Amino acid sequence: MKIRKLTLQNWKNFGQAEVEIHDRLFLVGPNASGKSNFLDAFRFLRDLASTGGGFQEAVRRRGGVTAIRCLAARRDSDVAIGVVVGSDAEQWQYELSFNQDKQHRLVVRQETVRRGAEPLLERPTAEDRSDPIRLTQTYLEQVNVNQPFRALASFFASIRYLHIVPQLVREPDRSVGRTNDPFGGDFLEQVANTPERTQKARLRRIQEALRVAVPQLQEIELWRDNRGTPHLRGKYQHWRPQGAWQTEDQFSDGTLRLLGLLWAADDEGGPLLLEEPELSLHPEIVGVLPQLFARVQRRSGRQIFLSTHSPDLLRDEGIGLDEVLLLVPKSEGTEITTAGSHQDIRDLLEGGLSLADAVMPRTKPNDAVQLALFGED
């Protein structure tokens, strides 16, 4: 399955948005234009369908309806999200809108599921109307009623967000009790819990990539200390004939970020959501990330959606104009367009400029130079 379309209404920065989704997405825009909030729509779907999540918890994690609702919302204040999911065999459509009732309870306003042209669910149902408390849960999260579209729920649960915080990898006690921590608190446990054959194969591929990116790194492996705690350790070329080993607490931020990125990209599953994967990485490495993603996608088949501020990442000639989403804040909410929908961008590319040179100037603040005056009397 793959996500093919996303529609949003009153979702954070977005008053109204409808976007065609491809196997890769590159989100660009000014700070606070909504790149993270766009990715969070996919995370919301994951939270709806995941164990320990559900409708009430997914909204609570985001601060409630009022924190989610777009500031530009007018009379129709319902928050709505819809997706079209396609597979080789069939197409699914899921739509959910929600708000608060007069008692300030979070309730479902509408929930629909279609498989092709066949409607599988239309809420509210007659039972919902006779017992409104039922509308405090989605059918998507309830295993006793979602059997006709459980494949869709399982797909949503497979969506993964990753934004490695190196300090959490070095000090996992900061994330005790969390599983599938998107910030890397349980990253070493995830590696250790992977079946040994798969684990070794993936670490071998990652090792080959890190040898190119990290000077003097020769080898990487999973290792357990005397207490059985898992660690990643790398062997570096050294004046000693056998080299020298370092564990993850001695790895650089860039090494840890790249290692986590390579591990996630090489995994099979639903869409992978990445925020600014260029952080802590050398521009030469950043420049080949799109090719790396394309290569692993051919093996894993998963979609990759990422936000970026990096011109180096967008200089890859293999990036299509329909893969780049330009986010521009407006008075009625952020507007989303593809790079290819702008004639001036196409003209600049035909004139010999790179995609980065044609797109990134649109994302810069108008008066950024004024920041240099900060602190003057």
C-alpha positions in Angstrom: 0.0 0.0 0.0 1.0 3.6 -0.6 -0.6 6.9 0.2 -1.7 8.7 -3.0 -3.6 11.7 -1.8 -3.9 13.8 1.4 -6.6 16.3 2.2 -6.7 18.6 5.2 -9.2 21.0 6.6 -8.4 23.3 9.6 -5.3 21.1 10.4 -2.8 23.4 12.1 -1.3 25.7 9.5 -3.7 24.5 6.8 -7.1 25.9 6.3 -7.7 23.8 3.2 -5.2 21.6 1.4 -5.3 18.7 -1.2 -2.0 17.1 -2.2 -1.1 14.3 -4.6 1.4 12.1 -2.9 4.3 10.4 -4.7 6.9 7.9 -3.5 9.2 10.7 -2.4 8.2 14.2 -1.1 10.5 17.1 -0.4 8.9 19.7 1.7 10.4 23.2 1.5 9.2 26.5 2.9 10.0 29.2 5.4 10.3 28.6 9.1 6.9 28.0 10.7 5.2 27.4 7.3 3.9 24.0 8.4 6.4 21.4 7.2 6.4 19.6 10.5 2.6 19.9 10.8 2.2 18.5 7.3 4.2 15.4 8.3 2.3 15.3 11.6 -0.9 14.6 9.7 0.6 11.2 8.7 1.8 10.7 12.3 -1.8 11.4 13.5 -3.1 8.5 11.3 -0.4 6.3 12.8 -1.4 7.3 16.3 -5.1 6.5 15.5 -4.3 3.0 14.6 -1.4 2.1 16.9 -1.5 0.1 20.1 -1.5 2.6 23.0 -2.9 5.3 20.7 -6.4 5.8 19.5 -8.5 8.9 18.7 -8.6 10.4 22.2 -4.9 9.9 22.8 -3.9 11.1 19.4 -5.7 14.4 19.9 -4.5 14.7 23.5 -0.8 14.4 22.4 -1.3 17.4 20.2 -2.8 19.6 22.9 -6.5 19.1 22.1 -8.8 20.3 19.3 -8.1 24.0 19.9 -4.3 23.4 19.5 -4.9 21.5 16.3 -7.4 23.7 14.7 -6.1 26.2 12.1 -6.1 29.8 13.4 -7.6 30.8 10.1 -10.7 28.5 10.6 -14.0 30.3 10.2 -17.6 29.1 10.7 -16.9 25.5 9.7 -14.5 24.7 12.6 -14.3 20.9 12.2 -10.9 19.5 11.8 -10.7 16.9 9.0 -8.2 14.7 7.4 -8.6 12.3 4.5 -6.3 10.0 2.6 -6.4 7.9 -0.5 -4.3 4.7 -0.2 -3.6 2.6 -3.2 -2.2 -0.9 -3.7 -1.7 -3.1 -6.7 -5.1 -4.8 -6.1 -7.3 -2.0 -4.8 -7.8 1.6 -3.6 -8.9 2.7 -0.2 -10.2 6.0 1.1 -10.4 7.1 4.7 -11.9 10.3 6.0 -12.2 11.6 9.5 -13.6 14.9 10.9 -13.8 15.8 14.6 -14.6 18.6 17.0 -15.9 19.2 20.5 -19.5 18.8 21.5 -21.4 21.2 23.8 -19.9 19.4 26.8 -16.4 20.0 25.4 -16.0 16.3 24.7 -13.9 15.2 21.8 -16.2 13.6 19.3 -16.1 12.2 15.7 -18.2 14.3 13.4 -17.8 12.0 10.4 -15.8 8.8 9.6 -16.0 7.1 6.3 -14.1 4.2 4.7 -14.4 3.1 1.0 -12.7 0.3 -0.8 -12.8 1.3 -4.5 -16.4 2.4 -5.0 -17.8 0.3 -2.2 -18.7 2.1 1.0 -17.6 0.1 4.1 -18.3 2.7 6.8 -20.5 5.8 7.1 -20.6 7.5 10.4 -22.5 8.7 12.4 -24.6 5.5 12.3 -28.0 5.0 13.8 -26.3 3.4 16.8 -24.1 6.5 17.1 -27.1 8.8 17.2 -28.9 6.7 19.9 -25.7 6.5 22.0 -23.5 9.6 21.3 -20.7 8.3 23.6 -19.8 5.9 20.8 -18.5 8.9 18.8 -15.7 9.4 21.3 -13.9 6.6 19.4 -13.2 5.9 15.8 -14.0 2.5 14.2 -10.5 2.5 12.9 -9.0 1.8 16.3 -11.5 -0.8 17.4 -10.5 -4.4 16.5 -14.0 -5.7 17.1 -15.5 -3.6 14.3 -12.6 -2.7 11.9 -12.2 -6.2 10.4 -13.5 -5.2 6.9 -10.8 -2.5 6.7 -8.2 -3.8 9.1 -5.6 -3.8 6.3 -5.9 0.0 6.2 -5.5 0.3 10.0 -2.4 -1.9 9.9 -1.0 0.2 7.1 -1.5 3.4 9.1 0.2 1.8 12.1 3.2 1.0 9.9 3.9 4.7 9.3 7.2 5.8 11.0 8.5 9.2 11.9 12.2 9.6 12.7 14.2 12.6 14.0 17.2 11.2 15.8 18.4 13.2 18.8 22.0 12.0 19.3 22.0 12.6 23.0 19.0 10.3 23.5 20.9 7.5 21.7 23.9 8.1 23.9 21.7 8.3 27.1 18.7 6.1 26.5 17.6 6.3 30.2 16.1 9.7 29.2 13.5 7.7 27.3 12.9 4.9 29.7 9.5 3.2 29.0 9.1 4.5 25.5 9.0 2.1 22.5 9.5 3.1 18.9 10.7 6.4 20.1 10.9 8.7 17.0 13.8 10.6 18.6 16.0 7.6 19.1 15.7 6.8 22.8 15.2 3.1 22.2 17.1 3.0 18.9 19.7 0.5 20.2 17.0 -1.7 21.5 15.3 -1.7 18.1 18.5 -2.8 16.5 19.1 -5.5 19.1 15.5 -6.8 18.8 15.8 -7.2 15.0 16.1 -10.9 13.9 19.9 -11.7 13.8 20.1 -12.5 10.1 18.3 -9.3 9.1 20.2 -7.3 11.7 23.6 -8.4 10.4 22.7 -7.9 6.8 21.5 -4.3 7.4 24.5 -3.5 9.6 26.7 -4.8 6.8 25.1 -2.5 4.3 25.2 0.5 6.7 28.9 -0.3 7.4 29.7 0.1 3.7 28.0 3.4 3.6 29.6 4.7 6.7 33.0 3.8 5.4 32.4 6.4 2.7 31.0 9.1 5.0 33.0 8.7 8.2 36.8 9.0 8.0 38.8 6.0 9.3 35.7 3.9 10.2 36.3 0.3 9.2 33.7 -1.8 10.9 30.5 -1.5 12.9 28.7 -4.1 15.0 26.1 -4.7 17.8 27.8 -5.4 21.1 26.5 -6.1 24.6 28.3 -5.1 27.7 28.6 -7.2 30.9 25.0 -6.2 31.9 23.7 -7.3 28.6 22.9 -3.7 27.5 23.1 -3.4 23.7 25.6 -0.9 22.1 26.8 -0.1 18.7 30.5 0.1 18.4 32.8 1.0 15.5 36.3 0.1 14.7 38.5 3.0 13.5 41.9 2.9 11.8 44.5 3.7 14.4 48.2 3.6 15.0 47.6 0.3 16.7 47.7 -2.6 14.2 44.3 -3.8 15.2 42.6 -0.4 15.2 40.6 1.1 18.1 36.9 0.6 19.1 34.4 3.3 20.1 30.8 2.9 21.3 27.9 5.1 20.4 28.5 7.4 23.3 31.7 8.5 21.5 30.2 8.8 18.0 29.7 12.2 16.5 26.3 13.7 16.1 26.6 13.3 12.3 27.6 9.6 12.6 24.6 8.8 14.9 22.2 10.7 12.7 23.4 9.1 9.5 23.4 5.6 11.1 19.8 6.1 12.3 18.8 7.4 8.9 20.3 4.5 7.1 18.8 2.0 9.4 15.3 3.4 9.0 15.6 3.9 5.3 16.6 0.2 4.9 13.6 -1.0 6.8 10.5 -2.3 5.1 7.2 -0.8 6.2 4.9 2.2 5.6 5.9 5.7 4.8 9.0 7.1 6.5 8.8 10.7 7.7 12.0 12.6 8.1 12.6 16.1 9.4 15.7 17.9 8.1 17.9 14.8 7.5 20.7 17.1 6.5 21.4 18.1 10.2 25.0 17.5 11.3 25.9 16.1 7.9 28.6 17.4 5.5 27.1 19.0 2.4 28.7 16.4 0.1 26.8 13.7 2.0 23.6 15.7 2.0 23.9 16.0 -1.8 23.7 12.3 -2.3 20.8 11.6 0.1 18.2 11.7 -2.7 20.1 9.0 -4.6 20.5 7.0 -1.5 16.7 7.2 -0.8 15.9 6.2 -4.4 18.3 3.2 -4.1 16.8 1.8 -0.9 13.3 2.5 -2.1 13.9 0.1 -5.0 14.6 -2.6 -2.4 12.2 -1.7 0.4 9.4 -0.1 -1.6 8.5 2.3 1.2 7.6 6.0 0.6 9.9 8.7 2.0 8.6 12.1 2.9 11.0 14.7 4.2 11.3 18.4 5.1 14.5 20.3 4.4 16.1 23.7 4.4 19.2 22.4 2.5 20.0 23.6 -1.1 22.6 20.8 -1.3 19.8 18.2 -0.9 17.8 19.7 -3.7 20.6 19.9 -6.2 20.1 16.2 -7.2 18.9 16.2 -10.9 16.8 13.1 -10.2 14.3 15.0 -8.1 11.1 15.5 -10.0 9.1 18.8 -9.9 6.1 17.0 -8.7 8.1 15.6 -5.8 8.8 19.1 -4.3 6.1 20.7 -2.3 6.4 24.4 -1.7 4.7 25.7 1.5 3.9 29.4 1.6 2.1 31.0 4.6 -1.0 33.1 3.6 -3.7 34.9 5.6 -6.1 32.0 5.2 -3.5 29.3 6.1 -0.5 27.9 4.4 -0.8 27.2 0.7 0.8 24.0 -0.7 1.9 23.8 -4.4 4.2 21.6 -6.4 7.3 23.2 -7.8 6.1 22.1 -11.2 3.0 24.3 -10.9 5.1 27.5 -11.1 5.9 28.6 -14.6 8.8 30.8 -13.4 10.4 27.8 -11.6 10.2 25.8 -14.9 11.6 28.7 -16.8 14.6 29.0 -14.4 15.3 25.2 -14.8 15.2 25.5 -18.6 17.6 28.4 -18.3 20.1 26.2 -16.6 19.6 26.8 -12.9 19.3 23.9 -10.4 16.1 23.0 -8.6 17.7 24.4 -5.4 18.5 27.7 -7.1 15.0 28.0 -8.5 13.1 27.0 -5.4 15.0 27.9 -2.2 14.9 31.7 -2.8 11.1 31.5 -2.4 11.6 30.2 1.2 13.8 32.8 2.6 12.6 35.6 4.9 12.3 39.0 3.2 14.5 40.8 5.6 16.7 38.2 7.1 19.6 40.7 7.1 17.9 42.6 9.8 18.8 39.8 12.2 22.4 41.1 12.1 21.2 44.2 13.9 19.9 42.3 16.9 21.2 43.9 20.1 21.8 47.4 18.8 20.3 50.2 20.8 
